[in-house]
Amino acid sequence: MKNSVISWCFSFVCMIFIICFSVITTVNFKGIYKSDIDRYHLDSYVGVDKETLIKNYDVLIEYQSIFFNGELELPDFPMSKEGKIHFAEVKVIFEIVQYICIISGITSITGLIYYIKKKEFFIFKKIAMVSFFVPLGIGIIAGIFFNQAFVLFHKVVFNNNYWIFDATTDPIISVLPQEFFMHSFFMIIGIIVFLSLLSYGVYRWLLNKEIAN
């Protein structure tokens, strides 16, 4: 019973790593934004070309890294005081996600090495189950009611209304449409599902390999 509880707790740690890893991968993947620029003609909203939008987006993403120190300065977009405060708050959240990813990742790798050495391959099945059904269930609900979930998330996470941008003072919001965040959200869910299925595949492979031996 004790070992079962420990293994389920460890599976949740692995799930946290998978979620954080998926978020970080998506945030640093620029393909979605490049595609959305063309899909929604974002360059026409603020009168700058695609290359300029991507350059400013790169600055914004680099700012979110735990390795970046300093204030956010977009080279081609003015920002209000409230806008800078909001992005600073977002940076704190992403930094927490990155630190959690590192800690949970080290814990996950260490634990998996232990379980593999003990030939307790079932742990990969548990990780697959937890990582698949929990995030997917939340993802489906949030996907169906994305607008409401988007607003609720900001109201819960932030203790101010600085996330409600005014395009006249913070024109950057005009080229960061809600659809972009929705596409990023779907990519996060997609990566989580893929890694969950991969974990189950590893479980089947190790089990068959052990049976064959």
C-alpha positions in Angstrom: 0.0 0.0 0.0 2.8 2.4 1.0 4.7 1.7 -2.2 1.5 2.2 -4.3 0.9 5.6 -2.7 4.6 6.6 -3.3 4.4 5.5 -6.9 1.2 7.5 -7.6 2.8 10.5 -5.9 5.9 10.1 -8.1 3.6 9.8 -11.1 2.1 13.2 -10.3 5.6 14.7 -10.0 6.3 13.4 -13.5 3.0 14.8 -14.7 4.0 18.2 -13.3 7.3 18.0 -15.2 5.5 17.0 -18.4 3.1 20.0 -18.1 5.9 22.5 -17.3 8.1 21.1 -20.1 5.2 21.4 -22.5 4.6 25.0 -21.5 8.2 26.0 -21.8 8.6 24.2 -25.2 5.5 26.0 -26.5 6.5 29.4 -25.2 9.9 29.1 -26.9 8.4 27.7 -30.1 8.1 30.6 -32.5 6.3 28.7 -35.3 2.8 29.4 -33.9 3.3 33.2 -33.8 4.9 33.3 -37.3 1.9 31.3 -38.7 -0.6 33.6 -36.9 1.0 36.7 -38.3 0.2 35.4 -41.8 -3.2 33.9 -40.8 -4.5 37.1 -39.2 -2.4 39.6 -41.1 -1.1 41.0 -37.8 1.5 43.2 -39.6 -1.3 45.3 -41.0 -2.7 46.2 -37.6 0.3 48.3 -36.5 1.9 49.2 -39.7 5.1 47.1 -39.3 6.4 44.2 -41.3 6.5 40.6 -40.3 10.3 40.7 -39.6 9.8 43.5 -37.1 7.0 41.7 -35.3 9.1 38.6 -35.0 12.1 40.6 -33.7 9.9 42.2 -31.0 8.3 38.8 -30.2 11.8 37.3 -29.7 12.6 40.1 -27.3 9.4 39.4 -25.3 10.2 35.6 -25.2 13.8 36.2 -24.2 12.6 38.4 -21.4 10.6 35.5 -19.9 13.7 33.4 -19.4 15.2 32.8 -16.0 18.6 33.8 -17.5 17.4 37.3 -18.4 18.0 40.1 -16.0 16.7 43.6 -16.7 13.6 45.5 -17.8 11.5 44.7 -20.9 12.2 47.1 -23.7 10.5 46.4 -27.0 12.5 48.1 -29.8 9.5 49.0 -31.9 6.6 49.3 -29.5 5.9 51.8 -26.7 4.7 50.5 -23.4 2.8 51.9 -20.6 3.8 51.6 -16.9 0.9 49.2 -16.4 1.9 47.1 -19.4 5.4 46.7 -18.1 4.1 45.7 -14.7 1.9 43.0 -16.3 4.8 41.6 -18.4 6.9 41.6 -15.2 4.3 39.6 -13.4 4.0 37.2 -16.3 7.8 36.8 -16.2 7.6 35.8 -12.5 5.0 33.1 -13.4 7.1 31.7 -16.2 10.2 31.7 -14.0 8.4 29.7 -11.4 7.3 27.3 -14.1 10.9 27.0 -15.3 12.2 26.3 -11.8 9.5 23.8 -11.1 10.4 22.1 -14.4 14.0 21.8 -13.4 13.3 20.4 -10.0 10.5 18.0 -11.1 12.7 17.0 -14.1 15.6 16.0 -11.9 13.3 14.2 -9.5 11.6 12.4 -12.4 14.9 11.2 -14.0 16.3 10.1 -10.6 13.1 8.2 -9.8 12.8 6.6 -13.2 16.3 5.3 -13.0 15.5 3.8 -9.7 12.3 2.1 -11.0 14.0 0.8 -14.1 16.8 -0.7 -12.1 14.2 -2.4 -9.9 12.4 -3.5 -13.1 9.2 -1.9 -11.9 8.2 -0.8 -15.3 4.6 -0.3 -14.3 5.6 3.3 -13.2 5.6 4.3 -16.9 2.0 3.1 -17.2 1.0 5.2 -14.1 2.7 8.2 -15.5 0.9 7.8 -18.8 -2.5 7.5 -17.1 -2.0 10.5 -14.8 -0.5 12.7 -17.5 -3.1 11.8 -20.1 -6.4 11.9 -18.3 -5.9 14.8 -15.8 -4.5 17.4 -18.2 -6.6 16.2 -21.1 -9.8 16.5 -19.1 -8.9 20.0 -18.0 -7.8 20.8 -21.6 -11.1 19.7 -23.1 -13.2 21.8 -20.7 -10.9 24.8 -21.2 -10.8 24.3 -24.9 -14.6 24.3 -25.2 -14.9 27.4 -23.0 -11.6 29.0 -23.9 -12.8 32.6 -23.7 -14.2 32.1 -20.2 -11.2 30.1 -19.1 -8.8 32.8 -20.5 -10.5 35.5 -18.5 -10.9 33.3 -15.3 -7.2 32.4 -15.5 -6.1 36.1 -15.5 -8.5 37.0 -12.7 -7.2 34.2 -10.5 -3.5 34.6 -11.2 -3.3 38.4 -11.3 -4.5 40.8 -8.5 -5.0 43.7 -10.8 -6.5 44.6 -14.2 -3.2 45.4 -16.0 -3.7 42.4 -18.2 -6.6 44.3 -19.9 -4.4 46.2 -22.3 -5.3 49.5 -24.1 -4.1 49.3 -27.7 -3.5 53.0 -27.8 -0.9 52.9 -25.0 0.3 49.3 -25.5 0.0 48.6 -29.2 1.8 45.3 -28.7 -1.6 43.8 -27.6 -2.9 44.3 -31.2 -0.4 41.8 -32.5 -1.0 39.3 -29.7 -4.5 38.2 -30.4 -6.4 35.8 -28.2 -6.4 33.2 -31.0 -2.6 33.1 -30.6 -2.9 32.1 -27.0 -5.6 29.5 -27.9 -3.3 27.9 -30.5 -0.5 27.9 -27.9 -2.8 26.2 -25.4 -3.7 23.5 -27.9 0.0 22.9 -28.6 0.6 22.5 -24.8 -2.2 19.9 -24.6 -0.8 18.2 -27.8 2.7 17.8 -26.3 1.3 16.5 -23.0 -0.8 13.9 -24.8 2.2 12.9 -27.0 4.5 12.5 -24.0 1.8 10.5 -22.1 1.5 8.1 -25.1 5.3 7.9 -25.3 5.4 6.9 -21.6 2.9 4.1 -22.2 4.9 3.0 -25.3 8.1 2.8 -23.1 6.1 0.8 -20.6 5.0 -1.7 -23.3 8.5 -1.9 -24.8 10.3 -2.5 -21.5 7.7 -5.1 -20.4 7.9 -7.0 -23.7 11.7 -6.8 -23.6 11.7 -8.3 -20.0 9.3 -11.0 -21.0 11.5 -11.9 -24.0 14.5 -12.3 -21.8 
